[in-house]
Amino acid sequence: MDLLIAYSRNLLIIRHPTQIEIDIFRKPTMTDTTINYTSNHPTEHKMAAYRYLIKRMMSLSVSTEKRFTEWQNIRNIANNNKFPIHDITKLRTQIQHKTQTNNQKQ
């Protein structure tokens, strides 16, 4: 029998009989709608949601498999909102590089 131990704003913790599983928590009411790429908004506003989702994905202590699944979810959200996938991939690379640079400085 699985037992939900806790969830926070970002993590879902599930206790199994022999292990604990940590996953990325999403509210049941979360939708995959962001500002559409073709809308007449500043690019910075359009990219803000993806910047948040990517930083969240990278900052959580979850397995590589869970992180990969979250990346696929982010790509699907971008696709549903007509974003070129290469723009989202480029944003991820920039965030990773900036994070690594900041960690090396510390």
Biopython code that builds the backbone (N, CA, C, O; Angstrom):
import numpy as np
from Bio.PDB.StructureBuilder import StructureBuilder

atoms = [
    (1, "MET", "N", (0.839, -1.182, 0.000)),
    (1, "MET", "CA", (0.000, 0.000, 0.000)),
    (1, "MET", "C", (0.884, 1.245, 0.000)),
    (1, "MET", "O", (1.769, 1.378, 0.845)),
    (2, "ASP", "N", (0.649, 2.155, -0.940)),
    (2, "ASP", "CA", (1.391, 3.412, -0.992)),
    (2, "ASP", "C", (0.762, 4.398, -0.020)),
    (2, "ASP", "O", (-0.458, 4.454, 0.135)),
    (3, "LEU", "N", (1.608, 5.161, 0.619)),
    (3, "LEU", "CA", (1.126, 6.135, 1.576)),
    (3, "LEU", "C", (1.778, 7.471, 1.258)),
    (3, "LEU", "O", (3.005, 7.573, 1.250)),
    (4, "LEU", "N", (0.987, 8.478, 1.000)),
    (4, "LEU", "CA", (1.503, 9.814, 0.765)),
    (4, "LEU", "C", (1.962, 10.389, 2.096)),
    (4, "LEU", "O", (1.161, 10.558, 3.015)),
    (5, "ILE", "N", (3.247, 10.688, 2.199)),
    (5, "ILE", "CA", (3.773, 11.248, 3.431)),
    (5, "ILE", "C", (3.565, 12.748, 3.444)),
    (5, "ILE", "O", (3.002, 13.302, 4.388)),
    (6, "ALA", "N", (4.019, 13.391, 2.402)),
    (6, "ALA", "CA", (3.942, 14.850, 2.399)),
    (6, "ALA", "C", (4.127, 15.375, 0.986)),
    (6, "ALA", "O", (4.662, 14.695, 0.110)),
    (7, "TYR", "N", (3.680, 16.575, 0.793)),
    (7, "TYR", "CA", (4.021, 17.297, -0.416)),
    (7, "TYR", "C", (4.259, 18.742, -0.016)),
    (7, "TYR", "O", (3.631, 19.282, 0.896)),
    (8, "SER", "N", (5.171, 19.328, -0.722)),
    (8, "SER", "CA", (5.435, 20.743, -0.503)),
    (8, "SER", "C", (5.090, 21.450, -1.795)),
    (8, "SER", "O", (4.430, 20.886, -2.668)),
    (9, "ARG", "N", (5.524, 22.641, -1.908)),
    (9, "ARG", "CA", (5.255, 23.399, -3.124)),
    (9, "ARG", "C", (5.885, 22.729, -4.340)),
    (9, "ARG", "O", (5.381, 22.869, -5.455)),
    (10, "ASN", "N", (6.973, 22.010, -4.136)),
    (10, "ASN", "CA", (7.703, 21.451, -5.263)),
    (10, "ASN", "C", (7.876, 19.942, -5.257)),
    (10, "ASN", "O", (8.046, 19.349, -6.322)),
    (11, "LEU", "N", (7.840, 19.299, -4.095)),
    (11, "LEU", "CA", (8.134, 17.872, -4.020)),
    (11, "LEU", "C", (6.940, 17.070, -3.530)),
    (11, "LEU", "O", (6.165, 17.514, -2.682)),
    (12, "LEU", "N", (6.820, 15.886, -4.086)),
    (12, "LEU", "CA", (5.837, 14.908, -3.652)),
    (12, "LEU", "C", (6.628, 13.735, -3.093)),
    (12, "LEU", "O", (7.483, 13.179, -3.783)),
    (13, "ILE", "N", (6.354, 13.355, -1.856)),
    (13, "ILE", "CA", (7.087, 12.275, -1.217)),
    (13, "ILE", "C", (6.111, 11.134, -0.954)),
    (13, "ILE", "O", (5.113, 11.308, -0.255)),
    (14, "ILE", "N", (6.408, 9.964, -1.519)),
    (14, "ILE", "CA", (5.541, 8.807, -1.393)),
    (14, "ILE", "C", (6.326, 7.689, -0.716)),
    (14, "ILE", "O", (7.440, 7.354, -1.117)),
    (15, "ARG", "N", (5.711, 7.118, 0.326)),
    (15, "ARG", "CA", (6.362, 6.010, 1.020)),
    (15, "ARG", "C", (5.784, 4.697, 0.506)),
    (15, "ARG", "O", (4.578, 4.462, 0.578)),
    (16, "HIS", "N", (6.660, 3.851, -0.011)),
    (16, "HIS", "CA", (6.318, 2.496, -0.409)),
    (16, "HIS", "C", (6.775, 1.567, 0.716)),
    (16, "HIS", "O", (7.529, 1.991, 1.591)),
    (17, "PRO", "N", (6.335, 0.315, 0.708)),
    (17, "PRO", "CA", (6.751, -0.593, 1.782)),
    (17, "PRO", "C", (8.273, -0.727, 1.934)),
    (17, "PRO", "O", (8.769, -0.913, 3.046)),
    (18, "THR", "N", (9.012, -0.632, 0.824)),
    (18, "THR", "CA", (10.460, -0.847, 0.910)),
    (18, "THR", "C", (11.297, 0.369, 0.531)),
    (18, "THR", "O", (12.526, 0.310, 0.587)),
    (19, "GLN", "N", (10.666, 1.448, 0.153)),
    (19, "GLN", "CA", (11.445, 2.614, -0.283)),
    (19, "GLN", "C", (10.614, 3.891, -0.197)),
    (19, "GLN", "O", (9.402, 3.860, 0.016)),
    (20, "ILE", "N", (11.299, 5.000, -0.368)),
    (20, "ILE", "CA", (10.650, 6.305, -0.444)),
    (20, "ILE", "C", (10.883, 6.854, -1.844)),
    (20, "ILE", "O", (11.999, 6.820, -2.363)),
    (21, "GLU", "N", (9.835, 7.348, -2.431)),
    (21, "GLU", "CA", (9.919, 7.909, -3.780)),
    (21, "GLU", "C", (9.721, 9.420, -3.703)),
    (21, "GLU", "O", (8.795, 9.904, -3.052)),
    (22, "ILE", "N", (10.589, 10.144, -4.366)),
    (22, "ILE", "CA", (10.484, 11.602, -4.420)),
    (22, "ILE", "C", (10.208, 11.992, -5.863)),
    (22, "ILE", "O", (10.908, 11.568, -6.783)),
    (23, "ASP", "N", (9.187, 12.799, -6.042)),
    (23, "ASP", "CA", (8.798, 13.222, -7.384)),
    (23, "ASP", "C", (8.530, 14.717, -7.369)),
    (23, "ASP", "O", (8.461, 15.334, -6.306)),
    (24, "ILE", "N", (8.382, 15.286, -8.540)),
    (24, "ILE", "CA", (8.072, 16.702, -8.666)),
    (24, "ILE", "C", (6.565, 16.871, -8.527)),
    (24, "ILE", "O", (5.793, 16.216, -9.227)),
    (25, "PHE", "N", (6.153, 17.741, -7.631)),
    (25, "PHE", "CA", (4.732, 17.943, -7.347)),
    (25, "PHE", "C", (4.138, 18.960, -8.311)),
    (25, "PHE", "O", (4.718, 20.014, -8.572)),
    (26, "ARG", "N", (2.972, 18.615, -8.830)),
    (26, "ARG", "CA", (2.183, 19.528, -9.652)),
    (26, "ARG", "C", (0.784, 19.590, -9.070)),
    (26, "ARG", "O", (0.185, 18.556, -8.777)),
    (27, "LYS", "N", (0.271, 20.769, -8.905)),
    (27, "LYS", "CA", (-1.101, 20.899, -8.432)),
    (27, "LYS", "C", (-2.032, 20.287, -9.471)),
    (27, "LYS", "O", (-1.783, 20.400, -10.671)),
    (28, "PRO", "N", (-3.088, 19.651, -9.023)),
    (28, "PRO", "CA", (-4.039, 19.061, -9.972)),
    (28, "PRO", "C", (-4.662, 20.098, -10.912)),
    (28, "PRO", "O", (-5.117, 19.758, -12.004)),
    (29, "THR", "N", (-4.677, 21.358, -10.483)),
    (29, "THR", "CA", (-5.288, 22.405, -11.302)),
    (29, "THR", "C", (-4.316, 23.030, -12.305)),
    (29, "THR", "O", (-4.704, 23.918, -13.063)),
    (30, "MET", "N", (-3.056, 22.580, -12.319)),
    (30, "MET", "CA", (-2.086, 23.161, -13.240)),
    (30, "MET", "C", (-2.471, 22.844, -14.683)),
    (30, "MET", "O", (-2.828, 21.713, -15.011)),
    (31, "THR", "N", (-2.392, 23.850, -15.524)),
    (31, "THR", "CA", (-2.678, 23.656, -16.946)),
    (31, "THR", "C", (-1.389, 23.817, -17.729)),
    (31, "THR", "O", (-0.370, 24.243, -17.186)),
    (32, "ASP", "N", (-1.440, 23.476, -18.993)),
    (32, "ASP", "CA", (-0.253, 23.637, -19.833)),
    (32, "ASP", "C", (-0.351, 24.886, -20.707)),
    (32, "ASP", "O", (0.156, 24.915, -21.828)),
    (33, "THR", "N", (-0.997, 25.896, -20.186)),
    (33, "THR", "CA", (-1.185, 27.131, -20.933)),
    (33, "THR", "C", (-0.210, 28.197, -20.459)),
    (33, "THR", "O", (-0.123, 28.493, -19.267)),
    (34, "THR", "N", (0.515, 28.762, -21.398)),
    (34, "THR", "CA", (1.371, 29.919, -21.141)),
    (34, "THR", "C", (1.051, 30.960, -22.214)),
    (34, "THR", "O", (0.180, 30.736, -23.054)),
    (35, "ILE", "N", (1.737, 32.076, -22.189)),
    (35, "ILE", "CA", (1.545, 33.061, -23.250)),
    (35, "ILE", "C", (1.975, 32.416, -24.558)),
    (35, "ILE", "O", (3.097, 31.920, -24.668)),
    (36, "ASN", "N", (1.108, 32.418, -25.530)),
    (36, "ASN", "CA", (1.391, 31.805, -26.819)),
    (36, "ASN", "C", (2.544, 32.524, -27.509)),
    (36, "ASN", "O", (2.671, 33.745, -27.425)),
    (37, "TYR", "N", (3.379, 31.748, -28.190)),
    (37, "TYR", "CA", (4.556, 32.299, -28.858)),
    (37, "TYR", "C", (4.182, 33.343, -29.912)),
    (37, "TYR", "O", (4.936, 34.287, -30.147)),
    (38, "THR", "N", (3.030, 33.175, -30.539)),
    (38, "THR", "CA", (2.632, 34.099, -31.619)),
    (38, "THR", "C", (1.923, 35.349, -31.101)),
    (38, "THR", "O", (1.550, 36.221, -31.887)),
    (39, "SER", "N", (1.736, 35.441, -29.785)),
    (39, "SER", "CA", (1.030, 36.596, -29.237)),
    (39, "SER", "C", (1.904, 37.842, -29.271)),
    (39, "SER", "O", (3.124, 37.758, -29.413)),
    (40, "ASN", "N", (1.277, 38.972, -29.141)),
    (40, "ASN", "CA", (1.983, 40.248, -29.214)),
    (40, "ASN", "C", (2.404, 40.692, -27.806)),
    (40, "ASN", "O", (1.934, 41.706, -27.291)),
    (41, "HIS", "N", (3.294, 39.913, -27.203)),
    (41, "HIS", "CA", (3.851, 40.224, -25.887)),
    (41, "HIS", "C", (5.368, 40.279, -26.015)),
    (41, "HIS", "O", (5.929, 39.684, -26.936)),
    (42, "PRO", "N", (6.038, 40.977, -25.111)),
    (42, "PRO", "CA", (7.500, 40.976, -25.138)),
    (42, "PRO", "C", (8.030, 39.549, -24.931)),
    (42, "PRO", "O", (7.464, 38.777, -24.157)),
    (43, "THR", "N", (9.097, 39.218, -25.615)),
    (43, "THR", "CA", (9.691, 37.889, -25.528)),
    (43, "THR", "C", (10.031, 37.523, -24.094)),
    (43, "THR", "O", (9.860, 36.376, -23.682)),
    (44, "GLU", "N", (10.513, 38.498, -23.335)),
    (44, "GLU", "CA", (10.870, 38.243, -21.936)),
    (44, "GLU", "C", (9.666, 37.741, -21.138)),
    (44, "GLU", "O", (9.812, 36.868, -20.282)),
    (45, "HIS", "N", (8.493, 38.279, -21.409)),
    (45, "HIS", "CA", (7.281, 37.839, -20.725)),
    (45, "HIS", "C", (6.898, 36.429, -21.152)),
    (45, "HIS", "O", (6.469, 35.622, -20.328)),
    (46, "LYS", "N", (7.053, 36.132, -22.431)),
    (46, "LYS", "CA", (6.717, 34.808, -22.942)),
    (46, "LYS", "C", (7.623, 33.735, -22.352)),
    (46, "LYS", "O", (7.173, 32.625, -22.068)),
    (47, "MET", "N", (8.900, 34.066, -22.167)),
    (47, "MET", "CA", (9.875, 33.083, -21.701)),
    (47, "MET", "C", (9.873, 32.912, -20.179)),
    (47, "MET", "O", (10.459, 31.955, -19.673)),
    (48, "ALA", "N", (9.241, 33.801, -19.457)),
    (48, "ALA", "CA", (9.290, 33.780, -17.989)),
    (48, "ALA", "C", (8.779, 32.460, -17.410)),
    (48, "ALA", "O", (9.391, 31.919, -16.488)),
    (49, "ALA", "N", (7.697, 31.948, -17.921)),
    (49, "ALA", "CA", (7.142, 30.695, -17.402)),
    (49, "ALA", "C", (8.110, 29.538, -17.609)),
    (49, "ALA", "O", (8.255, 28.684, -16.734)),
    (50, "TYR", "N", (8.771, 29.506, -18.755)),
    (50, "TYR", "CA", (9.709, 28.421, -19.044)),
    (50, "TYR", "C", (10.983, 28.560, -18.211)),
    (50, "TYR", "O", (11.567, 27.566, -17.780)),
    (51, "ARG", "N", (11.399, 29.794, -17.995)),
    (51, "ARG", "CA", (12.559, 30.025, -17.133)),
    (51, "ARG", "C", (12.278, 29.492, -15.732)),
    (51, "ARG", "O", (13.127, 28.840, -15.125)),
    (52, "TYR", "N", (11.079, 29.774, -15.224)),
    (52, "TYR", "CA", (10.682, 29.281, -13.902)),
    (52, "TYR", "C", (10.661, 27.752, -13.879)),
    (52, "TYR", "O", (11.235, 27.142, -12.976)),
    (53, "LEU", "N", (10.008, 27.128, -14.861)),
    (53, "LEU", "CA", (9.879, 25.675, -14.877)),
    (53, "LEU", "C", (11.239, 24.981, -14.990)),
    (53, "LEU", "O", (11.473, 23.956, -14.350)),
    (54, "ILE", "N", (12.125, 25.541, -15.803)),
    (54, "ILE", "CA", (13.452, 24.938, -15.984)),
    (54, "ILE", "C", (14.285, 25.092, -14.712)),
    (54, "ILE", "O", (14.938, 24.140, -14.285)),
    (55, "LYS", "N", (14.271, 26.278, -14.104)),
    (55, "LYS", "CA", (15.022, 26.471, -12.856)),
    (55, "LYS", "C", (14.487, 25.559, -11.765)),
    (55, "LYS", "O", (15.259, 24.992, -10.993)),
    (56, "ARG", "N", (13.190, 25.417, -11.699)),
    (56, "ARG", "CA", (12.568, 24.532, -10.707)),
    (56, "ARG", "C", (13.023, 23.099, -10.932)),
    (56, "ARG", "O", (13.404, 22.412, -9.984)),
    (57, "MET", "N", (12.987, 22.643, -12.181)),
    (57, "MET", "CA", (13.396, 21.288, -12.520)),
    (57, "MET", "C", (14.848, 21.032, -12.108)),
    (57, "MET", "O", (15.171, 19.976, -11.564)),
    (58, "MET", "N", (15.704, 21.996, -12.369)),
    (58, "MET", "CA", (17.132, 21.819, -12.108)),
    (58, "MET", "C", (17.481, 21.926, -10.623)),
    (58, "MET", "O", (18.485, 21.363, -10.188)),
    (59, "SER", "N", (16.682, 22.627, -9.852)),
    (59, "SER", "CA", (17.023, 22.855, -8.449)),
    (59, "SER", "C", (16.536, 21.753, -7.511)),
    (59, "SER", "O", (16.995, 21.665, -6.373)),
    (60, "LEU", "N", (15.620, 20.921, -7.973)),
    (60, "LEU", "CA", (15.060, 19.891, -7.099)),
    (60, "LEU", "C", (15.939, 18.645, -7.078)),
    (60, "LEU", "O", (16.530, 18.268, -8.090)),
    (61, "SER", "N", (16.013, 18.023, -5.926)),
    (61, "SER", "CA", (16.798, 16.800, -5.754)),
    (61, "SER", "C", (15.931, 15.597, -6.105)),
    (61, "SER", "O", (15.360, 14.946, -5.230)),
    (62, "VAL", "N", (15.847, 15.321, -7.375)),
    (62, "VAL", "CA", (15.073, 14.175, -7.857)),
    (62, "VAL", "C", (15.963, 13.340, -8.767)),
    (62, "VAL", "O", (17.039, 13.783, -9.170)),
    (63, "SER", "N", (15.515, 12.138, -9.087)),
    (63, "SER", "CA", (16.301, 11.245, -9.934)),
    (63, "SER", "C", (16.404, 11.800, -11.355)),
    (63, "SER", "O", (15.629, 12.662, -11.770)),
    (64, "THR", "N", (17.377, 11.281, -12.072)),
    (64, "THR", "CA", (17.564, 11.674, -13.473)),
    (64, "THR", "C", (16.329, 11.333, -14.293)),
    (64, "THR", "O", (15.949, 12.073, -15.200)),
    (65, "GLU", "N", (15.712, 10.213, -13.966)),
    (65, "GLU", "CA", (14.496, 9.799, -14.680)),
    (65, "GLU", "C", (13.362, 10.801, -14.462)),
    (65, "GLU", "O", (12.656, 11.154, -15.407)),
    (66, "LYS", "N", (13.187, 11.253, -13.239)),
    (66, "LYS", "CA", (12.139, 12.240, -12.926)),
    (66, "LYS", "C", (12.440, 13.570, -13.604)),
    (66, "LYS", "O", (11.536, 14.243, -14.098)),
    (67, "ARG", "N", (13.713, 13.942, -13.624)),
    (67, "ARG", "CA", (14.112, 15.191, -14.280)),
    (67, "ARG", "C", (13.853, 15.107, -15.788)),
    (67, "ARG", "O", (13.402, 16.074, -16.402)),
    (68, "PHE", "N", (14.143, 13.944, -16.378)),
    (68, "PHE", "CA", (13.890, 13.749, -17.806)),
    (68, "PHE", "C", (12.393, 13.860, -18.099)),
    (68, "PHE", "O", (11.990, 14.490, -19.077)),
    (69, "THR", "N", (11.578, 13.248, -17.251)),
    (69, "THR", "CA", (10.125, 13.324, -17.419)),
    (69, "THR", "C", (9.645, 14.769, -17.324)),
    (69, "THR", "O", (8.796, 15.205, -18.102)),
    (70, "GLU", "N", (10.198, 15.505, -16.363)),
    (70, "GLU", "CA", (9.816, 16.915, -16.217)),
    (70, "GLU", "C", (10.236, 17.719, -17.454)),
    (70, "GLU", "O", (9.504, 18.599, -17.906)),
    (71, "TRP", "N", (11.408, 17.414, -17.991)),
    (71, "TRP", "CA", (11.867, 18.099, -19.213)),
    (71, "TRP", "C", (10.904, 17.811, -20.366)),
    (71, "TRP", "O", (10.593, 18.709, -21.149)),
    (72, "GLN", "N", (10.432, 16.575, -20.475)),
    (72, "GLN", "CA", (9.458, 16.236, -21.512)),
    (72, "GLN", "C", (8.149, 17.007, -21.299)),
    (72, "GLN", "O", (7.524, 17.446, -22.264)),
    (73, "ASN", "N", (7.741, 17.170, -20.048)),
    (73, "ASN", "CA", (6.535, 17.960, -19.755)),
    (73, "ASN", "C", (6.714, 19.418, -20.181)),
    (73, "ASN", "O", (5.808, 20.017, -20.760)),
    (74, "ILE", "N", (7.877, 19.979, -19.894)),
    (74, "ILE", "CA", (8.158, 21.370, -20.281)),
    (74, "ILE", "C", (8.139, 21.500, -21.804)),
    (74, "ILE", "O", (7.585, 22.459, -22.343)),
    (75, "ARG", "N", (8.742, 20.542, -22.489)),
    (75, "ARG", "CA", (8.741, 20.564, -23.961)),
    (75, "ARG", "C", (7.318, 20.462, -24.515)),
    (75, "ARG", "O", (6.983, 21.130, -25.494)),
    (76, "ASN", "N", (6.488, 19.635, -23.898)),
    (76, "ASN", "CA", (5.096, 19.496, -24.347)),
    (76, "ASN", "C", (4.318, 20.789, -24.137)),
    (76, "ASN", "O", (3.532, 21.194, -24.994)),
    (77, "ILE", "N", (4.538, 21.432, -23.000)),
    (77, "ILE", "CA", (3.883, 22.712, -22.735)),
    (77, "ILE", "C", (4.303, 23.733, -23.795)),
    (77, "ILE", "O", (3.470, 24.465, -24.329)),
    (78, "ALA", "N", (5.602, 23.772, -24.089)),
    (78, "ALA", "CA", (6.105, 24.703, -25.106)),
    (78, "ALA", "C", (5.493, 24.393, -26.474)),
    (78, "ALA", "O", (5.076, 25.300, -27.193)),
    (79, "ASN", "N", (5.443, 23.131, -26.819)),
    (79, "ASN", "CA", (4.865, 22.735, -28.099)),
    (79, "ASN", "C", (3.392, 23.126, -28.187)),
    (79, "ASN", "O", (2.940, 23.610, -29.225)),
    (80, "ASN", "N", (2.648, 22.921, -27.113)),
    (80, "ASN", "CA", (1.221, 23.265, -27.093)),
    (80, "ASN", "C", (0.979, 24.765, -27.218)),
    (80, "ASN", "O", (-0.102, 25.195, -27.622)),
    (81, "ASN", "N", (1.993, 25.560, -26.870)),
    (81, "ASN", "CA", (1.879, 27.013, -26.946)),
    (81, "ASN", "C", (2.698, 27.595, -28.098)),
    (81, "ASN", "O", (3.032, 28.780, -28.116)),
    (82, "LYS", "N", (3.008, 26.722, -29.060)),
    (82, "LYS", "CA", (3.639, 27.094, -30.328)),
    (82, "LYS", "C", (5.061, 27.675, -30.191)),
    (82, "LYS", "O", (5.496, 28.463, -31.031)),
    (83, "PHE", "N", (5.777, 27.279, -29.130)),
    (83, "PHE", "CA", (7.164, 27.722, -28.970)),
    (83, "PHE", "C", (8.080, 26.815, -29.772)),
    (83, "PHE", "O", (7.897, 25.598, -29.772)),
    (84, "PRO", "N", (9.065, 27.388, -30.458)),
    (84, "PRO", "CA", (10.072, 26.551, -31.103)),
    (84, "PRO", "C", (10.872, 25.816, -30.010)),
    (84, "PRO", "O", (11.357, 26.436, -29.063)),
    (85, "ILE", "N", (10.999, 24.520, -30.154)),
    (85, "ILE", "CA", (11.685, 23.716, -29.142)),
    (85, "ILE", "C", (13.135, 24.149, -28.995)),
    (85, "ILE", "O", (13.691, 24.082, -27.899)),
    (86, "HIS", "N", (13.761, 24.598, -30.093)),
    (86, "HIS", "CA", (15.167, 25.008, -29.973)),
    (86, "HIS", "C", (15.308, 26.238, -29.062)),
    (86, "HIS", "O", (16.349, 26.402, -28.426)),
    (87, "ASP", "N", (14.291, 27.101, -28.984)),
    (87, "ASP", "CA", (14.352, 28.245, -28.064)),
    (87, "ASP", "C", (14.323, 27.779, -26.611)),
    (87, "ASP", "O", (15.032, 28.324, -25.765)),
    (88, "ILE", "N", (13.505, 26.775, -26.328)),
    (88, "ILE", "CA", (13.398, 26.250, -24.967)),
    (88, "ILE", "C", (14.673, 25.497, -24.601)),
    (88, "ILE", "O", (15.159, 25.608, -23.475)),
    (89, "THR", "N", (15.211, 24.736, -25.541)),
    (89, "THR", "CA", (16.459, 24.010, -25.298)),
    (89, "THR", "C", (17.609, 24.993, -25.078)),
    (89, "THR", "O", (18.455, 24.772, -24.211)),
    (90, "LYS", "N", (17.644, 26.056, -25.844)),
    (90, "LYS", "CA", (18.674, 27.086, -25.680)),
    (90, "LYS", "C", (18.562, 27.747, -24.306)),
    (90, "LYS", "O", (19.572, 28.000, -23.650)),
    (91, "LEU", "N", (17.337, 28.023, -23.876)),
    (91, "LEU", "CA", (17.117, 28.610, -22.554)),
    (91, "LEU", "C", (17.623, 27.668, -21.465)),
    (91, "LEU", "O", (18.260, 28.110, -20.508)),
    (92, "ARG", "N", (17.345, 26.382, -21.605)),
    (92, "ARG", "CA", (17.827, 25.396, -20.625)),
    (92, "ARG", "C", (19.349, 25.391, -20.561)),
    (92, "ARG", "O", (19.928, 25.364, -19.475)),
    (93, "THR", "N", (19.990, 25.416, -21.711)),
    (93, "THR", "CA", (21.457, 25.431, -21.760)),
    (93, "THR", "C", (22.009, 26.681, -21.090)),
    (93, "THR", "O", (22.987, 26.604, -20.347)),
    (94, "GLN", "N", (21.395, 27.830, -21.343)),
    (94, "GLN", "CA", (21.841, 29.081, -20.715)),
    (94, "GLN", "C", (21.702, 29.021, -19.197)),
    (94, "GLN", "O", (22.600, 29.448, -18.471)),
    (95, "ILE", "N", (20.595, 28.498, -18.724)),
    (95, "ILE", "CA", (20.369, 28.400, -17.284)),
    (95, "ILE", "C", (21.361, 27.426, -16.656)),
    (95, "ILE", "O", (21.900, 27.701, -15.584)),
    (96, "GLN", "N", (21.609, 26.292, -17.310)),
    (96, "GLN", "CA", (22.586, 25.328, -16.800)),
    (96, "GLN", "C", (23.970, 25.958, -16.717)),
    (96, "GLN", "O", (24.673, 25.796, -15.719)),
    (97, "HIS", "N", (24.356, 26.670, -17.760)),
    (97, "HIS", "CA", (25.679, 27.301, -17.789)),
    (97, "HIS", "C", (25.799, 28.345, -16.674)),
    (97, "HIS", "O", (26.814, 28.404, -15.979)),
    (98, "LYS", "N", (24.772, 29.154, -16.511)),
    (98, "LYS", "CA", (24.791, 30.188, -15.473)),
    (98, "LYS", "C", (24.847, 29.559, -14.082)),
    (98, "LYS", "O", (25.567, 30.042, -13.209)),
    (99, "THR", "N", (24.090, 28.485, -13.877)),
    (99, "THR", "CA", (24.089, 27.792, -12.591)),
    (99, "THR", "C", (25.458, 27.198, -12.291)),
    (99, "THR", "O", (25.945, 27.307, -11.165)),
    (100, "GLN", "N", (26.084, 26.570, -13.280)),
    (100, "GLN", "CA", (27.405, 25.971, -13.089)),
    (100, "GLN", "C", (28.446, 27.036, -12.811)),
    (100, "GLN", "O", (29.324, 26.845, -11.970)),
    (101, "THR", "N", (28.355, 28.152, -13.507)),
    (101, "THR", "CA", (29.297, 29.260, -13.303)),
    (101, "THR", "C", (29.163, 29.822, -11.883)),
    (101, "THR", "O", (30.163, 30.099, -11.222)),
    (102, "ASN", "N", (27.921, 29.986, -11.424)),
    (102, "ASN", "CA", (27.696, 30.499, -10.066)),
    (102, "ASN", "C", (28.183, 29.520, -9.012)),
    (102, "ASN", "O", (28.730, 29.935, -7.990)),
    (103, "ASN", "N", (27.993, 28.228, -9.244)),
    (103, "ASN", "CA", (28.460, 27.215, -8.289)),
    (103, "ASN", "C", (29.982, 27.179, -8.213)),
    (103, "ASN", "O", (30.547, 26.960, -7.141)),
    (104, "GLN", "N", (30.643, 27.391, -9.341)),
    (104, "GLN", "CA", (32.115, 27.404, -9.359)),
    (104, "GLN", "C", (32.663, 28.631, -8.636)),
    (104, "GLN", "O", (33.722, 28.556, -8.014)),
    (105, "LYS", "N", (31.964, 29.748, -8.707)),
    (105, "LYS", "CA", (32.402, 30.957, -8.017)),
    (105, "LYS", "C", (32.322, 30.803, -6.506)),
    (105, "LYS", "O", (33.122, 31.373, -5.764)),
    (106, "GLN", "N", (31.332, 30.014, -6.063)),
    (106, "GLN", "CA", (31.180, 29.808, -4.622)),
    (106, "GLN", "C", (32.201, 28.820, -4.160)),
    (106, "GLN", "O", (32.254, 28.496, -2.974)),
]
sb = StructureBuilder()
sb.init_structure("model")
sb.init_model(0)
sb.init_chain("A")
sb.init_seg("    ")
for serial, (resi, resn, name, xyz) in enumerate(atoms, 1):
    if name == "N":
        sb.init_residue(resn, " ", resi, " ")
    sb.init_atom(name, np.array(xyz, "f"), 0.0, 1.0, " ", f" {name:<3s}", serial, name[0])
structure = sb.get_structure()
